[in-house]
């Protein structure tokens, strides 16, 4: 029989017994080290206790205030995308063997979990064209920061050059990481929606540990990775690429274009938006950097009977070795969400991923073309995947426009003025395979009416 955990409330006797065991007379005594002057007096402003039915109704009402993509048609991306989620994913990840699995510290009894991780690593290597991938990261933002730290350690250099077309939140996380490691971050501007190659050449030097770019970048533009690669490799630095895995169904792999490290967020691969997260990051490297990767790697082997088995091959993290020798303090991975990505890719297959990627590309370009017909300006001419920038008429607020679109049942694009003051009045629009032609046409028409 499995060990079943019982979930029962704590009784007054339970509480009294615990307090007696630790030698205090009341719960208040547990907080005696906190000065009286700063302690909250009285009861927090909240409702009285609700019965189960009333609580469920209250929570449903709160949840109903969310503008979710079941009731609204989403043209909002900027890192989290409204892609199709095959129903088999939730069915599979809800199995208790996966849903309640913990970190496989005892690999010999965690073969199913280890195999799931191994399959994820294999998929990521195939998608990115890299030699080795780890068991996953918290998200794409974390993965990019860890890539910067890896590059600095591998090259023993203190400068990272990052494109300003990289996701703003990723650049902020990179700055935070750099502060702790005493690294210098140099940001390079954009030209026509993609990284300014002339500015990049001027910024890179023999002090540069790595160049970090995103492709497709935050503006949706596909970067010229083949042109960037010799700039950083010419000074013996590392080339870090943050990639959208959905776009890799069509684009050449970063590995074949010279990337030393490829990271990204697996959210487009069958992971729910969940109102902003959690998601799952991936991290892949060229073979010489394998032992410097954060997190863990699952490897395949055979047991004494010759049967296929799985083991934790590399675990160069602070829980297993001396902290000062650890490659990272990342102590976990997103195994359940990585499983979502693996199920998605196995369900879709190679051709299915190509088809989904093609629909993203075609529908986004159709939407862009229809917006141009309506008189909207698309300020950037760089090739794009499933996101693009639209400039609203002079004096029109993106925030007010999105509120009006919301009233009409649409989640409008991201307000670029929030992160890029020079792009105030510009909207980043995402179009995925889920958007139908009629939805796109209606959105374009409504946007035209709103800004008129």
C-alpha positions in Angstrom: 0.0 0.0 0.0 1.3 3.5 -0.8 1.9 5.9 2.1 -1.2 8.1 2.0 -1.0 11.5 3.6 -4.0 12.5 5.6 -5.1 16.2 5.4 -7.0 17.0 8.6 -7.3 20.3 10.5 -5.3 21.0 13.6 -7.4 20.7 16.7 -7.1 22.9 19.8 -5.5 19.9 21.6 -3.0 19.5 18.8 -2.0 23.1 19.2 -1.8 22.8 23.0 0.4 19.7 22.7 2.8 21.4 20.3 3.1 24.6 22.4 3.8 22.5 25.5 6.5 20.5 23.6 8.5 23.6 22.7 7.9 25.2 26.1 5.6 28.2 25.4 2.2 28.8 26.8 0.6 30.6 23.8 1.0 31.3 20.1 1.7 34.9 21.0 4.9 33.8 22.8 6.3 32.7 19.5 6.5 36.4 18.4 7.9 37.9 21.6 11.2 38.7 19.9 9.3 41.2 17.7 9.0 44.6 19.5 5.5 45.5 20.7 5.7 48.9 19.0 5.8 47.4 15.5 3.4 44.5 16.0 -0.1 44.7 14.5 -2.8 45.0 17.1 -6.2 43.5 16.7 -7.7 41.6 13.8 -6.8 42.1 10.1 -9.6 43.6 8.1 -11.2 40.6 6.5 -14.6 38.9 6.3 -15.8 36.4 8.9 -15.2 32.7 8.2 -17.1 31.4 5.2 -18.6 28.0 4.8 -17.3 25.8 1.9 -20.0 26.7 -0.6 -19.8 30.5 0.1 -16.0 30.4 -0.1 -16.2 28.6 -3.5 -18.6 31.2 -4.8 -16.4 34.0 -3.5 -13.3 32.6 -5.2 -15.3 32.1 -8.5 -16.3 35.7 -8.4 -12.7 36.9 -7.9 -11.5 34.6 -10.7 -14.2 36.0 -13.0 -12.6 39.4 -12.8 -9.6 38.1 -14.8 -9.5 38.8 -18.5 -8.6 35.3 -19.6 -8.1 33.9 -23.1 -11.2 31.7 -22.8 -13.4 34.8 -23.0 -11.1 37.3 -24.8 -9.3 37.0 -28.1 -5.6 37.6 -27.3 -3.2 39.6 -29.5 -0.9 40.0 -26.5 2.5 38.3 -26.4 5.7 39.9 -25.1 6.9 36.6 -23.6 3.7 34.7 -22.8 1.7 33.4 -25.8 -1.8 32.1 -26.4 -0.9 28.8 -28.2 -3.0 25.7 -28.7 -2.6 23.2 -25.8 -3.4 19.6 -26.9 -5.8 18.2 -24.3 -3.6 15.1 -23.8 -1.1 17.3 -22.0 -3.2 18.0 -18.9 -4.4 14.4 -18.9 -0.8 13.1 -18.8 0.7 15.6 -16.3 -2.2 15.0 -13.9 -1.1 11.4 -13.4 0.1 11.2 -9.8 3.4 9.7 -10.8 4.3 13.0 -12.4 2.1 15.5 -10.6 3.5 14.7 -7.2 7.0 13.7 -8.2 9.9 15.4 -6.4 13.5 16.0 -7.3 15.0 12.6 -8.2 17.6 12.4 -5.4 17.3 8.6 -5.5 17.5 7.9 -9.3 17.3 4.2 -9.0 13.6 4.5 -7.9 12.8 7.5 -10.0 13.2 6.0 -13.5 10.0 7.4 -14.9 10.8 11.0 -13.8 14.3 10.7 -15.0 13.2 9.4 -18.4 10.8 12.3 -18.8 13.6 14.7 -18.1 15.9 12.9 -20.5 13.3 13.1 -23.3 13.0 16.9 -22.7 16.8 17.3 -22.9 16.8 15.3 -26.1 14.1 17.5 -27.7 15.8 20.7 -26.7 19.1 19.5 -28.3 17.3 18.7 -31.5 15.4 22.0 -31.6 18.4 24.2 -30.8 21.1 22.3 -32.6 23.2 22.2 -29.4 25.1 19.2 -28.0 23.9 19.1 -24.4 20.8 20.4 -22.6 20.0 20.4 -18.9 16.9 19.3 -17.1 15.3 22.7 -17.4 15.4 26.1 -15.6 12.9 28.2 -13.8 12.1 30.2 -16.9 13.7 31.9 -19.9 14.7 35.0 -18.0 16.6 32.9 -15.3 18.2 30.9 -18.1 19.6 34.0 -19.8 21.1 35.3 -16.6 22.7 32.0 -15.9 24.1 32.0 -19.4 25.8 35.3 -18.7 27.3 34.0 -15.5 28.5 30.9 -17.3 30.2 32.9 -20.0 31.9 35.2 -17.5 33.3 32.1 -15.6 34.3 30.2 -18.7 36.2 33.2 -20.3 37.3 34.8 -17.0 36.2 38.1 -18.4 34.0 40.7 -16.7 32.0 42.3 -19.4 28.7 41.1 -21.1 27.3 42.9 -24.1 23.6 42.5 -24.4 21.2 43.8 -27.2 18.5 46.2 -26.1 16.2 44.1 -28.2 16.4 41.4 -25.5 13.2 41.2 -23.3 13.3 44.1 -20.8 12.7 41.8 -17.9 15.5 39.5 -18.9 17.9 42.5 -19.1 16.8 43.5 -15.6 17.5 40.0 -14.2 20.8 40.1 -16.0 21.7 43.4 -14.3 20.8 41.9 -10.9 23.0 38.8 -11.5 25.8 41.0 -12.8 25.8 43.2 -9.7 26.4 40.1 -7.4 29.2 38.8 -9.6 30.8 42.3 -10.2 30.2 42.1 -14.0 29.8 45.0 -16.3 26.8 45.0 -18.6 27.0 47.0 -21.8 23.7 47.5 -23.7 23.7 47.9 -27.5 20.9 49.7 -29.3 18.7 48.7 -32.2 18.3 49.7 -35.8 15.1 49.0 -37.7 13.9 46.7 -35.0 17.0 44.5 -34.6 20.4 44.7 -33.0 22.6 47.5 -34.4 25.5 45.5 -35.8 27.8 48.6 -36.1 27.1 49.5 -32.5 27.7 45.9 -31.5 31.1 45.8 -33.2 32.1 49.0 -31.4 31.1 47.6 -28.1 32.8 44.2 -28.3 36.4 44.0 -27.2 38.9 41.5 -25.8 37.3 42.2 -22.4 33.9 40.9 -23.6 32.9 37.5 -22.2 29.8 37.1 -24.3 27.3 38.8 -26.6 23.7 38.0 -25.6 20.9 38.4 -28.2 17.3 37.2 -28.5 15.9 35.9 -31.8 13.1 36.5 -32.6 13.8 39.5 -30.4 11.4 41.4 -28.1 10.1 43.4 -31.1 9.4 40.1 -33.0 12.3 40.6 -35.4 14.5 37.7 -36.4 18.1 38.6 -35.7 20.9 38.0 -38.2 22.8 35.5 -36.0 25.2 34.5 -38.8 26.4 38.2 -38.9 26.7 38.5 -35.1 28.6 35.2 -34.6 32.0 36.4 -36.0 31.8 39.7 -34.1 32.1 37.9 -30.7 34.1 34.9 -31.8 36.6 37.2 -33.3 37.6 38.2 -29.8 37.3 34.7 -28.4 34.1 35.4 -26.5 31.0 33.3 -26.3 27.8 33.7 -28.3 24.5 33.5 -26.3 21.2 33.2 -28.1 17.8 33.3 -26.4 15.3 31.6 -28.8 11.6 31.2 -29.1 11.2 27.4 -29.5 8.1 27.7 -31.6 10.1 29.7 -34.2 12.7 27.0 -34.3 10.1 24.9 -36.2 11.1 27.1 -39.2 14.3 28.9 -38.5 17.8 27.5 -38.7 19.0 26.3 -35.3 21.2 28.6 -33.2 23.7 25.8 -32.9 24.3 25.7 -36.7 24.7 29.4 -36.7 27.5 29.4 -34.2 25.8 29.8 -30.8 27.8 28.5 -27.8 24.8 28.7 -25.5 21.1 28.6 -26.4 18.5 29.4 -23.8 14.8 30.3 -23.9 11.4 29.8 -22.5 9.4 26.6 -23.3 6.0 28.2 -22.6 5.0 28.1 -26.3 5.4 24.3 -26.2 2.2 23.3 -24.5 2.5 25.2 -21.3 -0.5 27.2 -20.1 -0.2 31.0 -19.8 -1.5 30.7 -16.2 -2.0 34.5 -16.0 1.8 34.9 -16.4 3.5 31.8 -15.1 5.1 29.6 -14.0 6.8 28.6 -17.2 9.9 26.5 -17.9 13.3 27.6 -19.2 15.6 25.6 -21.3 19.4 25.7 -21.4 21.7 24.1 -24.0 25.4 24.4 -24.7 28.2 23.3 -27.0 30.0 20.3 -25.6 33.1 22.1 -24.2 30.8 24.0 -21.8 28.9 21.0 -20.6 30.5 20.8 -17.1 29.8 24.5 -16.5 26.0 24.2 -17.0 23.8 25.1 -14.1 21.3 22.6 -12.7 21.5 18.9 -13.5 21.7 16.6 -16.5 20.0 13.2 -16.8 22.0 10.6 -18.7 21.1 7.2 -20.2 23.0 4.0 -19.3 22.4 0.3 -18.8 22.1 -1.6 -15.6 24.0 -4.8 -14.7 21.4 -6.8 -16.6 21.9 -4.7 -19.7 18.6 -3.0 -19.4 18.2 0.7 -20.3 18.3 3.0 -17.4 18.7 6.7 -16.4 21.0 8.4 -13.9 21.8 11.9 -12.8 25.0 12.4 -14.8 26.1 15.9 -13.8 25.0 17.8 -10.7 27.5 20.7 -10.4 25.4 22.7 -8.0 25.8 24.0 -4.5 23.8 21.2 -2.8 26.2 18.6 -3.9 29.6 20.2 -3.8 31.4 23.0 -1.9 29.4 26.2 -2.5 32.4 28.2 -3.8 33.0 25.6 -6.5 29.4 25.4 -7.7 28.6 26.6 -11.2 25.3 28.0 -9.9 23.0 28.2 -6.9 20.0 27.0 -9.0 18.8 24.1 -7.0 15.8 22.9 -8.9 14.2 22.5 -12.3 10.7 22.7 -13.8 10.2 19.0 -14.4 6.4 19.0 -14.6 6.3 21.9 -17.1 9.2 20.4 -19.0 7.1 17.3 -19.3 4.3 19.5 -20.8 6.8 20.5 -23.5 7.9 16.9 -24.2 4.3 15.8 -24.5 3.5 18.7 -26.8 6.5 17.9 -29.1 5.8 14.2 -29.2 2.1 14.8 -29.9 2.8 17.4 -32.6 5.7 15.5 -34.2 8.2 17.2 -36.5 5.7 18.1 -39.2 3.2 19.3 -36.7 5.7 21.7 -35.2 6.6 23.0 -38.6 2.9 23.4 -39.4 2.2 25.3 -36.2 5.2 27.5 -36.7 4.1 28.2 -40.3 0.6 29.2 -39.1 2.1 31.7 -36.6 4.3 33.2 -39.3 1.5 33.4 -42.0 -1.2 34.7 -39.7 1.1 37.4 -38.1 2.1 38.6 -41.6 -1.6 38.6 -42.7 -2.5 40.7 -39.7 0.4 43.1 -40.4 -0.7 43.5 -44.0 -4.3 44.2 -43.0 -3.2 46.8 -40.5 -1.1 48.5 -43.2 -4.2 48.6 -45.4 -6.0 50.4 -42.6 -3.3 53.1 -42.6 -1.3 51.9 -39.6 2.5 52.4 -39.8 4.8 49.4 -39.2 8.0 51.3 -38.2 10.4 48.3 -38.5 11.3 46.6 -41.7 13.2 43.6 -40.2 11.8 40.2 -40.9 9.5 38.9 -38.1 8.0 35.7 -36.8 4.7 36.0 -34.9 5.0 39.5 -33.4 5.4 42.9 -34.9 5.3 46.6 -33.9 2.5 49.0 -34.9 2.7 52.7 -34.4 -0.6 54.3 -33.4 -1.6 57.7 -34.7 0.1 60.7 -33.0 -1.3 61.5 -29.6 -3.2 58.2 -29.2 -2.5 56.4 -25.9 -1.8 52.6 -26.1 -3.2 52.2 -22.6 -6.5 53.9 -23.5 -6.6 52.0 -26.7 -6.2 48.6 -25.0 -9.0 49.5 -22.5 -11.4 50.1 -25.4 -10.3 46.9 -27.1 -10.9 45.0 -23.8 -14.5 46.3 -23.8 -14.8 44.8 -27.3 -13.5 41.4 -26.2 -9.8 41.7 -27.2 -6.6 41.6 -25.3 -4.6 44.3 -27.2 -0.8 44.4 -27.7 1.9 45.3 -25.3 2.6 49.0 -24.7 6.2 49.4 -25.7 6.4 52.8 -24.1 6.5 51.1 -20.7 10.0 49.7 -21.3 11.1 51.8 -24.2 10.2 55.5 -23.7 11.3 56.3 -27.2 8.6 54.0 -28.5 5.7 55.6 -26.7 2.6 55.2 -28.8 3.8 51.9 -30.2 2.1 48.6 -29.7 3.6 45.1 -29.9 1.1 42.7 -31.4 1.3 38.9 -31.3 -0.7 36.6 -33.6 -0.5 32.8 -32.9 -2.0 29.8 -34.7 -5.2 30.1 -32.6 -6.3 33.3 -34.2 -8.7 32.8 -37.1 -9.0 35.0 -40.1 -12.3 36.4 -38.9 -10.8 37.2 -35.5 -7.9 39.0 -37.1 -10.1 40.9 -39.4 -12.4 42.0 -36.6 -9.5 43.0 -34.4 -8.0 45.1 -37.2 -11.3 46.7 -37.9 -12.0 47.4 -34.2 -8.5 48.9 -33.7 -9.0 51.2 -36.6 -12.3 52.4 -35.1 -10.8 52.9 -31.6 -7.9 55.1 -32.8 -9.9 57.0 -35.4 
